[in-house]
Amino acid sequence: MQYDESAVELVREALIITLKIAAPILLAGLVVGLIVSLLQSVTSIQDQTLSFVPKIVVMVVAAALLIPWVAQRLVEYASDLFRLI
């Protein structure tokens, strides 16, 4: 089966951009999750919502703060796509 090399490259670039955009948000959630888990183990509080809510809040805040950066990456990718057409 033959694939057009430019199409494969475009898909590869799209996946890399997706990973670059998602990584900081997921990393923020991971760090907060680790901190909350550590605090839960030290204080013996085993409430499930205690770990879930702070992670969601931090990830939403991180996403809101990163909107200009994400938009810039997407604009760069879109301009590369249109240049190839």
PDB file of N, CA, C and O in Angstrom:
ATOM      1  N   MET A   1       0.844  -1.175   0.000  1.00  0.00           N
ATOM      2  CA  MET A   1       0.000   0.000   0.000  1.00  0.00           C
ATOM      3  C   MET A   1       0.891   1.239   0.000  1.00  0.00           C
ATOM      4  O   MET A   1       1.766   1.381   0.854  1.00  0.00           O
ATOM      5  N   GLN A   2       0.668   2.124  -0.948  1.00  0.00           N
ATOM      6  CA  GLN A   2       1.473   3.326  -1.075  1.00  0.00           C
ATOM      7  C   GLN A   2       0.741   4.520  -0.462  1.00  0.00           C
ATOM      8  O   GLN A   2      -0.450   4.727  -0.695  1.00  0.00           O
ATOM      9  N   TYR A   3       1.470   5.287   0.314  1.00  0.00           N
ATOM     10  CA  TYR A   3       0.921   6.506   0.900  1.00  0.00           C
ATOM     11  C   TYR A   3       1.685   7.699   0.341  1.00  0.00           C
ATOM     12  O   TYR A   3       2.889   7.635   0.093  1.00  0.00           O
ATOM     13  N   ASP A   4       0.954   8.779   0.155  1.00  0.00           N
ATOM     14  CA  ASP A   4       1.575  10.014  -0.285  1.00  0.00           C
ATOM     15  C   ASP A   4       2.415  10.544   0.877  1.00  0.00           C
ATOM     16  O   ASP A   4       1.906  10.720   1.984  1.00  0.00           O
ATOM     17  N   GLU A   5       3.663  10.790   0.631  1.00  0.00           N
ATOM     18  CA  GLU A   5       4.578  11.175   1.701  1.00  0.00           C
ATOM     19  C   GLU A   5       4.215  12.509   2.339  1.00  0.00           C
ATOM     20  O   GLU A   5       4.430  12.706   3.535  1.00  0.00           O
ATOM     21  N   SER A   6       3.668  13.421   1.553  1.00  0.00           N
ATOM     22  CA  SER A   6       3.275  14.709   2.117  1.00  0.00           C
ATOM     23  C   SER A   6       2.084  14.558   3.057  1.00  0.00           C
ATOM     24  O   SER A   6       1.996  15.267   4.059  1.00  0.00           O
ATOM     25  N   ALA A   7       1.168  13.643   2.745  1.00  0.00           N
ATOM     26  CA  ALA A   7       0.025  13.401   3.619  1.00  0.00           C
ATOM     27  C   ALA A   7       0.473  12.789   4.943  1.00  0.00           C
ATOM     28  O   ALA A   7      -0.030  13.153   6.006  1.00  0.00           O
ATOM     29  N   VAL A   8       1.398  11.879   4.872  1.00  0.00           N
ATOM     30  CA  VAL A   8       1.939  11.267   6.087  1.00  0.00           C
ATOM     31  C   VAL A   8       2.647  12.320   6.935  1.00  0.00           C
ATOM     32  O   VAL A   8       2.533  12.313   8.160  1.00  0.00           O
ATOM     33  N   GLU A   9       3.365  13.208   6.297  1.00  0.00           N
ATOM     34  CA  GLU A   9       4.065  14.277   7.012  1.00  0.00           C
ATOM     35  C   GLU A   9       3.080  15.233   7.677  1.00  0.00           C
ATOM     36  O   GLU A   9       3.313  15.677   8.801  1.00  0.00           O
ATOM     37  N   LEU A  10       1.985  15.552   6.996  1.00  0.00           N
ATOM     38  CA  LEU A  10       0.971  16.431   7.563  1.00  0.00           C
ATOM     39  C   LEU A  10       0.318  15.801   8.796  1.00  0.00           C
ATOM     40  O   LEU A  10       0.088  16.484   9.794  1.00  0.00           O
ATOM     41  N   VAL A  11       0.026  14.528   8.729  1.00  0.00           N
ATOM     42  CA  VAL A  11      -0.567  13.836   9.872  1.00  0.00           C
ATOM     43  C   VAL A  11       0.426  13.781  11.025  1.00  0.00           C
ATOM     44  O   VAL A  11       0.046  13.967  12.181  1.00  0.00           O
ATOM     45  N   ARG A  12       1.686  13.529  10.720  1.00  0.00           N
ATOM     46  CA  ARG A  12       2.712  13.490  11.759  1.00  0.00           C
ATOM     47  C   ARG A  12       2.840  14.849  12.438  1.00  0.00           C
ATOM     48  O   ARG A  12       2.939  14.928  13.662  1.00  0.00           O
ATOM     49  N   GLU A  13       2.838  15.907  11.651  1.00  0.00           N
ATOM     50  CA  GLU A  13       2.912  17.261  12.211  1.00  0.00           C
ATOM     51  C   GLU A  13       1.693  17.581  13.061  1.00  0.00           C
ATOM     52  O   GLU A  13       1.819  18.212  14.110  1.00  0.00           O
ATOM     53  N   ALA A  14       0.515  17.152  12.622  1.00  0.00           N
ATOM     54  CA  ALA A  14      -0.710  17.395  13.391  1.00  0.00           C
ATOM     55  C   ALA A  14      -0.639  16.694  14.747  1.00  0.00           C
ATOM     56  O   ALA A  14      -1.043  17.260  15.763  1.00  0.00           O
ATOM     57  N   LEU A  15      -0.130  15.474  14.760  1.00  0.00           N
ATOM     58  CA  LEU A  15      -0.004  14.744  16.026  1.00  0.00           C
ATOM     59  C   LEU A  15       1.026  15.394  16.945  1.00  0.00           C
ATOM     60  O   LEU A  15       0.823  15.451  18.158  1.00  0.00           O
ATOM     61  N   ILE A  16       2.108  15.874  16.392  1.00  0.00           N
ATOM     62  CA  ILE A  16       3.133  16.542  17.210  1.00  0.00           C
ATOM     63  C   ILE A  16       2.593  17.840  17.793  1.00  0.00           C
ATOM     64  O   ILE A  16       2.827  18.138  18.964  1.00  0.00           O
ATOM     65  N   ILE A  17       1.874  18.613  16.988  1.00  0.00           N
ATOM     66  CA  ILE A  17       1.265  19.855  17.475  1.00  0.00           C
ATOM     67  C   ILE A  17       0.274  19.545  18.598  1.00  0.00           C
ATOM     68  O   ILE A  17       0.235  20.245  19.610  1.00  0.00           O
ATOM     69  N   THR A  18      -0.527  18.490  18.413  1.00  0.00           N
ATOM     70  CA  THR A  18      -1.491  18.097  19.443  1.00  0.00           C
ATOM     71  C   THR A  18      -0.789  17.750  20.744  1.00  0.00           C
ATOM     72  O   THR A  18      -1.236  18.154  21.817  1.00  0.00           O
ATOM     73  N   LEU A  19       0.294  17.014  20.660  1.00  0.00           N
ATOM     74  CA  LEU A  19       1.047  16.660  21.867  1.00  0.00           C
ATOM     75  C   LEU A  19       1.663  17.890  22.528  1.00  0.00           C
ATOM     76  O   LEU A  19       1.664  18.004  23.753  1.00  0.00           O
ATOM     77  N   LYS A  20       2.187  18.810  21.714  1.00  0.00           N
ATOM     78  CA  LYS A  20       2.776  20.028  22.275  1.00  0.00           C
ATOM     79  C   LYS A  20       1.733  20.888  22.980  1.00  0.00           C
ATOM     80  O   LYS A  20       2.023  21.511  24.001  1.00  0.00           O
ATOM     81  N   ILE A  21       0.530  20.921  22.437  1.00  0.00           N
ATOM     82  CA  ILE A  21      -0.537  21.726  23.032  1.00  0.00           C
ATOM     83  C   ILE A  21      -1.060  21.071  24.310  1.00  0.00           C
ATOM     84  O   ILE A  21      -1.315  21.759  25.298  1.00  0.00           O
ATOM     85  N   ALA A  22      -1.218  19.766  24.296  1.00  0.00           N
ATOM     86  CA  ALA A  22      -1.802  19.071  25.438  1.00  0.00           C
ATOM     87  C   ALA A  22      -0.815  18.869  26.587  1.00  0.00           C
ATOM     88  O   ALA A  22      -1.233  18.776  27.741  1.00  0.00           O
ATOM     89  N   ALA A  23       0.464  18.801  26.299  1.00  0.00           N
ATOM     90  CA  ALA A  23       1.459  18.471  27.322  1.00  0.00           C
ATOM     91  C   ALA A  23       1.473  19.424  28.514  1.00  0.00           C
ATOM     92  O   ALA A  23       1.458  18.944  29.647  1.00  0.00           O
ATOM     93  N   PRO A  24       1.502  20.743  28.330  1.00  0.00           N
ATOM     94  CA  PRO A  24       1.546  21.618  29.513  1.00  0.00           C
ATOM     95  C   PRO A  24       0.306  21.504  30.391  1.00  0.00           C
ATOM     96  O   PRO A  24       0.405  21.580  31.616  1.00  0.00           O
ATOM     97  N   ILE A  25      -0.853  21.323  29.780  1.00  0.00           N
ATOM     98  CA  ILE A  25      -2.098  21.210  30.540  1.00  0.00           C
ATOM     99  C   ILE A  25      -2.113  19.902  31.324  1.00  0.00           C
ATOM    100  O   ILE A  25      -2.477  19.878  32.500  1.00  0.00           O
ATOM    101  N   LEU A  26      -1.716  18.820  30.668  1.00  0.00           N
ATOM    102  CA  LEU A  26      -1.665  17.537  31.351  1.00  0.00           C
ATOM    103  C   LEU A  26      -0.594  17.509  32.433  1.00  0.00           C
ATOM    104  O   LEU A  26      -0.778  16.884  33.478  1.00  0.00           O
ATOM    105  N   LEU A  27       0.512  18.176  32.189  1.00  0.00           N
ATOM    106  CA  LEU A  27       1.580  18.248  33.188  1.00  0.00           C
ATOM    107  C   LEU A  27       1.120  18.996  34.436  1.00  0.00           C
ATOM    108  O   LEU A  27       1.454  18.604  35.554  1.00  0.00           O
ATOM    109  N   ALA A  28       0.355  20.069  34.251  1.00  0.00           N
ATOM    110  CA  ALA A  28      -0.188  20.809  35.398  1.00  0.00           C
ATOM    111  C   ALA A  28      -1.111  19.912  36.212  1.00  0.00           C
ATOM    112  O   ALA A  28      -1.054  19.917  37.442  1.00  0.00           O
ATOM    113  N   GLY A  29      -1.954  19.149  35.542  1.00  0.00           N
ATOM    114  CA  GLY A  29      -2.842  18.214  36.233  1.00  0.00           C
ATOM    115  C   GLY A  29      -2.074  17.126  36.952  1.00  0.00           C
ATOM    116  O   GLY A  29      -2.455  16.718  38.050  1.00  0.00           O
ATOM    117  N   LEU A  30      -1.001  16.652  36.349  1.00  0.00           N
ATOM    118  CA  LEU A  30      -0.173  15.621  36.968  1.00  0.00           C
ATOM    119  C   LEU A  30       0.497  16.122  38.240  1.00  0.00           C
ATOM    120  O   LEU A  30       0.514  15.425  39.254  1.00  0.00           O
ATOM    121  N   VAL A  31       1.047  17.330  38.183  1.00  0.00           N
ATOM    122  CA  VAL A  31       1.734  17.899  39.346  1.00  0.00           C
ATOM    123  C   VAL A  31       0.750  18.112  40.491  1.00  0.00           C
ATOM    124  O   VAL A  31       1.037  17.766  41.637  1.00  0.00           O
ATOM    125  N   VAL A  32      -0.409  18.681  40.177  1.00  0.00           N
ATOM    126  CA  VAL A  32      -1.411  18.905  41.229  1.00  0.00           C
ATOM    127  C   VAL A  32      -1.910  17.579  41.780  1.00  0.00           C
ATOM    128  O   VAL A  32      -2.122  17.455  42.986  1.00  0.00           O
ATOM    129  N   GLY A  33      -2.101  16.597  40.927  1.00  0.00           N
ATOM    130  CA  GLY A  33      -2.526  15.274  41.383  1.00  0.00           C
ATOM    131  C   GLY A  33      -1.518  14.649  42.328  1.00  0.00           C
ATOM    132  O   GLY A  33      -1.896  14.047  43.334  1.00  0.00           O
ATOM    133  N   LEU A  34      -0.237  14.789  42.011  1.00  0.00           N
ATOM    134  CA  LEU A  34       0.792  14.246  42.899  1.00  0.00           C
ATOM    135  C   LEU A  34       0.819  14.965  44.244  1.00  0.00           C
ATOM    136  O   LEU A  34       0.967  14.334  45.291  1.00  0.00           O
ATOM    137  N   ILE A  35       0.676  16.282  44.208  1.00  0.00           N
ATOM    138  CA  ILE A  35       0.687  17.049  45.460  1.00  0.00           C
ATOM    139  C   ILE A  35      -0.521  16.682  46.319  1.00  0.00           C
ATOM    140  O   ILE A  35      -0.384  16.470  47.524  1.00  0.00           O
ATOM    141  N   VAL A  36      -1.692  16.605  45.709  1.00  0.00           N
ATOM    142  CA  VAL A  36      -2.902  16.259  46.458  1.00  0.00           C
ATOM    143  C   VAL A  36      -2.808  14.832  46.994  1.00  0.00           C
ATOM    144  O   VAL A  36      -3.222  14.571  48.123  1.00  0.00           O
ATOM    145  N   SER A  37      -2.275  13.916  46.207  1.00  0.00           N
ATOM    146  CA  SER A  37      -2.115  12.537  46.675  1.00  0.00           C
ATOM    147  C   SER A  37      -1.157  12.459  47.852  1.00  0.00           C
ATOM    148  O   SER A  37      -1.388  11.712  48.803  1.00  0.00           O
ATOM    149  N   LEU A  38      -0.091  13.226  47.784  1.00  0.00           N
ATOM    150  CA  LEU A  38       0.851  13.266  48.902  1.00  0.00           C
ATOM    151  C   LEU A  38       0.182  13.819  50.154  1.00  0.00           C
ATOM    152  O   LEU A  38       0.343  13.267  51.243  1.00  0.00           O
ATOM    153  N   LEU A  39      -0.565  14.902  50.003  1.00  0.00           N
ATOM    154  CA  LEU A  39      -1.276  15.470  51.152  1.00  0.00           C
ATOM    155  C   LEU A  39      -2.326  14.507  51.700  1.00  0.00           C
ATOM    156  O   LEU A  39      -2.516  14.422  52.913  1.00  0.00           O
ATOM    157  N   GLN A  40      -3.004  13.786  50.822  1.00  0.00           N
ATOM    158  CA  GLN A  40      -3.989  12.809  51.274  1.00  0.00           C
ATOM    159  C   GLN A  40      -3.342  11.667  52.048  1.00  0.00           C
ATOM    160  O   GLN A  40      -3.886  11.200  53.048  1.00  0.00           O
ATOM    161  N   SER A  41      -2.193  11.227  51.588  1.00  0.00           N
ATOM    162  CA  SER A  41      -1.536  10.129  52.295  1.00  0.00           C
ATOM    163  C   SER A  41      -0.969  10.586  53.638  1.00  0.00           C
ATOM    164  O   SER A  41      -0.941   9.810  54.593  1.00  0.00           O
ATOM    165  N   VAL A  42      -0.522  11.827  53.719  1.00  0.00           N
ATOM    166  CA  VAL A  42       0.009  12.340  54.986  1.00  0.00           C
ATOM    167  C   VAL A  42      -1.112  12.560  55.993  1.00  0.00           C
ATOM    168  O   VAL A  42      -0.947  12.266  57.177  1.00  0.00           O
ATOM    169  N   THR A  43      -2.247  13.073  55.536  1.00  0.00           N
ATOM    170  CA  THR A  43      -3.347  13.396  56.451  1.00  0.00           C
ATOM    171  C   THR A  43      -4.370  12.275  56.562  1.00  0.00           C
ATOM    172  O   THR A  43      -5.323  12.411  57.329  1.00  0.00           O
ATOM    173  N   SER A  44      -4.219  11.193  55.844  1.00  0.00           N
ATOM    174  CA  SER A  44      -5.132  10.042  55.839  1.00  0.00           C
ATOM    175  C   SER A  44      -6.553  10.411  55.427  1.00  0.00           C
ATOM    176  O   SER A  44      -7.508   9.778  55.876  1.00  0.00           O
ATOM    177  N   ILE A  45      -6.702  11.409  54.591  1.00  0.00           N
ATOM    178  CA  ILE A  45      -8.009  11.772  54.029  1.00  0.00           C
ATOM    179  C   ILE A  45      -8.127  11.054  52.689  1.00  0.00           C
ATOM    180  O   ILE A  45      -7.297  11.244  51.801  1.00  0.00           O
ATOM    181  N   GLN A  46      -9.160  10.232  52.549  1.00  0.00           N
ATOM    182  CA  GLN A  46      -9.307   9.437  51.331  1.00  0.00           C
ATOM    183  C   GLN A  46     -10.570   9.792  50.570  1.00  0.00           C
ATOM    184  O   GLN A  46     -11.296   8.898  50.136  1.00  0.00           O
ATOM    185  N   ASP A  47     -10.844  11.056  50.399  1.00  0.00           N
ATOM    186  CA  ASP A  47     -12.002  11.514  49.641  1.00  0.00           C
ATOM    187  C   ASP A  47     -11.625  11.616  48.167  1.00  0.00           C
ATOM    188  O   ASP A  47     -10.628  12.253  47.825  1.00  0.00           O
ATOM    189  N   GLN A  48     -12.411  10.997  47.294  1.00  0.00           N
ATOM    190  CA  GLN A  48     -12.094  10.982  45.857  1.00  0.00           C
ATOM    191  C   GLN A  48     -12.233  12.359  45.222  1.00  0.00           C
ATOM    192  O   GLN A  48     -11.449  12.716  44.342  1.00  0.00           O
ATOM    193  N   THR A  49     -13.219  13.135  45.656  1.00  0.00           N
ATOM    194  CA  THR A  49     -13.421  14.441  45.037  1.00  0.00           C
ATOM    195  C   THR A  49     -12.317  15.411  45.412  1.00  0.00           C
ATOM    196  O   THR A  49     -12.082  16.388  44.701  1.00  0.00           O
ATOM    197  N   LEU A  50     -11.642  15.157  46.513  1.00  0.00           N
ATOM    198  CA  LEU A  50     -10.553  16.043  46.925  1.00  0.00           C
ATOM    199  C   LEU A  50      -9.408  16.026  45.913  1.00  0.00           C
ATOM    200  O   LEU A  50      -8.728  17.036  45.736  1.00  0.00           O
ATOM    201  N   SER A  51      -9.194  14.918  45.262  1.00  0.00           N
ATOM    202  CA  SER A  51      -8.131  14.875  44.252  1.00  0.00           C
ATOM    203  C   SER A  51      -8.630  15.293  42.877  1.00  0.00           C
ATOM    204  O   SER A  51      -7.853  15.785  42.059  1.00  0.00           O
ATOM    205  N   PHE A  52      -9.920  15.101  42.614  1.00  0.00           N
ATOM    206  CA  PHE A  52     -10.460  15.375  41.284  1.00  0.00           C
ATOM    207  C   PHE A  52     -10.669  16.866  41.037  1.00  0.00           C
ATOM    208  O   PHE A  52     -10.281  17.380  39.988  1.00  0.00           O
ATOM    209  N   VAL A  53     -11.266  17.548  41.974  1.00  0.00           N
ATOM    210  CA  VAL A  53     -11.628  18.955  41.780  1.00  0.00           C
ATOM    211  C   VAL A  53     -10.403  19.858  41.593  1.00  0.00           C
ATOM    212  O   VAL A  53     -10.399  20.657  40.656  1.00  0.00           O
ATOM    213  N   PRO A  54      -9.364  19.772  42.434  1.00  0.00           N
ATOM    214  CA  PRO A  54      -8.208  20.650  42.200  1.00  0.00           C
ATOM    215  C   PRO A  54      -7.529  20.413  40.853  1.00  0.00           C
ATOM    216  O   PRO A  54      -7.060  21.358  40.219  1.00  0.00           O
ATOM    217  N   LYS A  55      -7.474  19.161  40.417  1.00  0.00           N
ATOM    218  CA  LYS A  55      -6.866  18.874  39.115  1.00  0.00           C
ATOM    219  C   LYS A  55      -7.647  19.535  37.990  1.00  0.00           C
ATOM    220  O   LYS A  55      -7.059  20.141  37.095  1.00  0.00           O
ATOM    221  N   ILE A  56      -8.955  19.421  38.031  1.00  0.00           N
ATOM    222  CA  ILE A  56      -9.780  20.032  36.988  1.00  0.00           C
ATOM    223  C   ILE A  56      -9.626  21.541  36.996  1.00  0.00           C
ATOM    224  O   ILE A  56      -9.491  22.157  35.938  1.00  0.00           O
ATOM    225  N   VAL A  57      -9.644  22.147  38.185  1.00  0.00           N
ATOM    226  CA  VAL A  57      -9.516  23.602  38.284  1.00  0.00           C
ATOM    227  C   VAL A  57      -8.177  24.063  37.725  1.00  0.00           C
ATOM    228  O   VAL A  57      -8.122  25.020  36.953  1.00  0.00           O
ATOM    229  N   VAL A  58      -7.099  23.391  38.109  1.00  0.00           N
ATOM    230  CA  VAL A  58      -5.768  23.795  37.634  1.00  0.00           C
ATOM    231  C   VAL A  58      -5.636  23.584  36.134  1.00  0.00           C
ATOM    232  O   VAL A  58      -5.017  24.399  35.448  1.00  0.00           O
ATOM    233  N   MET A  59      -6.203  22.517  35.620  1.00  0.00           N
ATOM    234  CA  MET A  59      -6.108  22.270  34.185  1.00  0.00           C
ATOM    235  C   MET A  59      -6.911  23.297  33.390  1.00  0.00           C
ATOM    236  O   MET A  59      -6.484  23.710  32.312  1.00  0.00           O
ATOM    237  N   VAL A  60      -8.057  23.710  33.902  1.00  0.00           N
ATOM    238  CA  VAL A  60      -8.844  24.744  33.220  1.00  0.00           C
ATOM    239  C   VAL A  60      -8.110  26.079  33.261  1.00  0.00           C
ATOM    240  O   VAL A  60      -8.075  26.800  32.263  1.00  0.00           O
ATOM    241  N   VAL A  61      -7.521  26.413  34.411  1.00  0.00           N
ATOM    242  CA  VAL A  61      -6.758  27.657  34.525  1.00  0.00           C
ATOM    243  C   VAL A  61      -5.546  27.620  33.593  1.00  0.00           C
ATOM    244  O   VAL A  61      -5.250  28.609  32.921  1.00  0.00           O
ATOM    245  N   ALA A  62      -4.850  26.494  33.550  1.00  0.00           N
ATOM    246  CA  ALA A  62      -3.692  26.372  32.659  1.00  0.00           C
ATOM    247  C   ALA A  62      -4.118  26.518  31.200  1.00  0.00           C
ATOM    248  O   ALA A  62      -3.438  27.178  30.416  1.00  0.00           O
ATOM    249  N   ALA A  63      -5.235  25.906  30.841  1.00  0.00           N
ATOM    250  CA  ALA A  63      -5.727  26.031  29.460  1.00  0.00           C
ATOM    251  C   ALA A  63      -6.089  27.480  29.141  1.00  0.00           C
ATOM    252  O   ALA A  63      -5.813  27.966  28.045  1.00  0.00           O
ATOM    253  N   ALA A  64      -6.707  28.165  30.101  1.00  0.00           N
ATOM    254  CA  ALA A  64      -7.079  29.571  29.870  1.00  0.00           C
ATOM    255  C   ALA A  64      -5.848  30.454  29.725  1.00  0.00           C
ATOM    256  O   ALA A  64      -5.827  31.367  28.899  1.00  0.00           O
ATOM    257  N   LEU A  65      -4.821  30.183  30.527  1.00  0.00           N
ATOM    258  CA  LEU A  65      -3.597  30.982  30.446  1.00  0.00           C
ATOM    259  C   LEU A  65      -2.802  30.705  29.171  1.00  0.00           C
ATOM    260  O   LEU A  65      -2.074  31.571  28.684  1.00  0.00           O
ATOM    261  N   LEU A  66      -2.944  29.509  28.644  1.00  0.00           N
ATOM    262  CA  LEU A  66      -2.176  29.115  27.462  1.00  0.00           C
ATOM    263  C   LEU A  66      -2.904  29.380  26.134  1.00  0.00           C
ATOM    264  O   LEU A  66      -2.390  29.031  25.072  1.00  0.00           O
ATOM    265  N   ILE A  67      -4.070  29.981  26.188  1.00  0.00           N
ATOM    266  CA  ILE A  67      -4.838  30.219  24.955  1.00  0.00           C
ATOM    267  C   ILE A  67      -4.039  30.993  23.901  1.00  0.00           C
ATOM    268  O   ILE A  67      -4.055  30.594  22.736  1.00  0.00           O
ATOM    269  N   PRO A  68      -3.339  32.084  24.253  1.00  0.00           N
ATOM    270  CA  PRO A  68      -2.576  32.782  23.199  1.00  0.00           C
ATOM    271  C   PRO A  68      -1.486  31.905  22.574  1.00  0.00           C
ATOM    272  O   PRO A  68      -1.279  31.933  21.361  1.00  0.00           O
ATOM    273  N   TRP A  69      -0.802  31.140  23.400  1.00  0.00           N
ATOM    274  CA  TRP A  69       0.258  30.258  22.899  1.00  0.00           C
ATOM    275  C   TRP A  69      -0.320  29.162  22.001  1.00  0.00           C
ATOM    276  O   TRP A  69       0.232  28.865  20.941  1.00  0.00           O
ATOM    277  N   VAL A  70      -1.428  28.568  22.428  1.00  0.00           N
ATOM    278  CA  VAL A  70      -2.082  27.525  21.632  1.00  0.00           C
ATOM    279  C   VAL A  70      -2.564  28.099  20.297  1.00  0.00           C
ATOM    280  O   VAL A  70      -2.393  27.481  19.247  1.00  0.00           O
ATOM    281  N   ALA A  71      -3.162  29.273  20.353  1.00  0.00           N
ATOM    282  CA  ALA A  71      -3.646  29.902  19.123  1.00  0.00           C
ATOM    283  C   ALA A  71      -2.490  30.170  18.159  1.00  0.00           C
ATOM    284  O   ALA A  71      -2.628  29.967  16.953  1.00  0.00           O
ATOM    285  N   GLN A  72      -1.370  30.619  18.679  1.00  0.00           N
ATOM    286  CA  GLN A  72      -0.205  30.882  17.826  1.00  0.00           C
ATOM    287  C   GLN A  72       0.287  29.599  17.154  1.00  0.00           C
ATOM    288  O   GLN A  72       0.596  29.605  15.962  1.00  0.00           O
ATOM    289  N   ARG A  73       0.361  28.492  17.915  1.00  0.00           N
ATOM    290  CA  ARG A  73       0.791  27.225  17.330  1.00  0.00           C
ATOM    291  C   ARG A  73      -0.169  26.770  16.239  1.00  0.00           C
ATOM    292  O   ARG A  73       0.265  26.286  15.193  1.00  0.00           O
ATOM    293  N   LEU A  74      -1.471  26.923  16.474  1.00  0.00           N
ATOM    294  CA  LEU A  74      -2.455  26.497  15.485  1.00  0.00           C
ATOM    295  C   LEU A  74      -2.429  27.377  14.244  1.00  0.00           C
ATOM    296  O   LEU A  74      -2.606  26.878  13.133  1.00  0.00           O
ATOM    297  N   VAL A  75      -2.213  28.660  14.413  1.00  0.00           N
ATOM    298  CA  VAL A  75      -2.110  29.562  13.265  1.00  0.00           C
ATOM    299  C   VAL A  75      -0.876  29.220  12.435  1.00  0.00           C
ATOM    300  O   VAL A  75      -0.937  29.221  11.206  1.00  0.00           O
ATOM    301  N   GLU A  76       0.233  28.931  13.093  1.00  0.00           N
ATOM    302  CA  GLU A  76       1.450  28.536  12.369  1.00  0.00           C
ATOM    303  C   GLU A  76       1.217  27.253  11.579  1.00  0.00           C
ATOM    304  O   GLU A  76       1.630  27.147  10.424  1.00  0.00           O
ATOM    305  N   TYR A  77       0.552  26.276  12.204  1.00  0.00           N
ATOM    306  CA  TYR A  77       0.289  25.016  11.519  1.00  0.00           C
ATOM    307  C   TYR A  77      -0.658  25.236  10.334  1.00  0.00           C
ATOM    308  O   TYR A  77      -0.444  24.680   9.256  1.00  0.00           O
ATOM    309  N   ALA A  78      -1.695  26.040  10.532  1.00  0.00           N
ATOM    310  CA  ALA A  78      -2.648  26.300   9.446  1.00  0.00           C
ATOM    311  C   ALA A  78      -1.974  27.038   8.298  1.00  0.00           C
ATOM    312  O   ALA A  78      -2.245  26.745   7.134  1.00  0.00           O
ATOM    313  N   SER A  79      -1.106  27.984   8.605  1.00  0.00           N
ATOM    314  CA  SER A  79      -0.409  28.695   7.523  1.00  0.00           C
ATOM    315  C   SER A  79       0.527  27.758   6.763  1.00  0.00           C
ATOM    316  O   SER A  79       0.684  27.890   5.549  1.00  0.00           O
ATOM    317  N   ASP A  80       1.149  26.811   7.470  1.00  0.00           N
ATOM    318  CA  ASP A  80       1.970  25.808   6.783  1.00  0.00           C
ATOM    319  C   ASP A  80       1.109  24.933   5.865  1.00  0.00           C
ATOM    320  O   ASP A  80       1.519  24.595   4.755  1.00  0.00           O
ATOM    321  N   LEU A  81      -0.078  24.573   6.338  1.00  0.00           N
ATOM    322  CA  LEU A  81      -0.972  23.758   5.509  1.00  0.00           C
ATOM    323  C   LEU A  81      -1.384  24.512   4.245  1.00  0.00           C
ATOM    324  O   LEU A  81      -1.347  23.961   3.145  1.00  0.00           O
ATOM    325  N   PHE A  82      -1.777  25.773   4.412  1.00  0.00           N
ATOM    326  CA  PHE A  82      -2.219  26.543   3.248  1.00  0.00           C
ATOM    327  C   PHE A  82      -1.070  26.820   2.277  1.00  0.00           C
ATOM    328  O   PHE A  82      -1.282  26.924   1.069  1.00  0.00           O
ATOM    329  N   ARG A  83       0.145  26.939   2.813  1.00  0.00           N
ATOM    330  CA  ARG A  83       1.294  27.154   1.940  1.00  0.00           C
ATOM    331  C   ARG A  83       1.555  25.902   1.086  1.00  0.00           C
ATOM    332  O   ARG A  83       1.995  26.011  -0.059  1.00  0.00           O
ATOM    333  N   LEU A  84       1.285  24.726   1.641  1.00  0.00           N
ATOM    334  CA  LEU A  84       1.519  23.491   0.888  1.00  0.00           C
ATOM    335  C   LEU A  84       0.474  23.253  -0.195  1.00  0.00           C
ATOM    336  O   LEU A  84       0.722  22.515  -1.147  1.00  0.00           O
ATOM    337  N   ILE A  85      -0.684  23.872  -0.053  1.00  0.00           N
ATOM    338  CA  ILE A  85      -1.768  23.639  -1.028  1.00  0.00           C
ATOM    339  C   ILE A  85      -1.518  24.359  -2.307  1.00  0.00           C
ATOM    340  O   ILE A  85      -2.326  24.273  -3.232  1.00  0.00           O
TER     341      ILE A  85
END
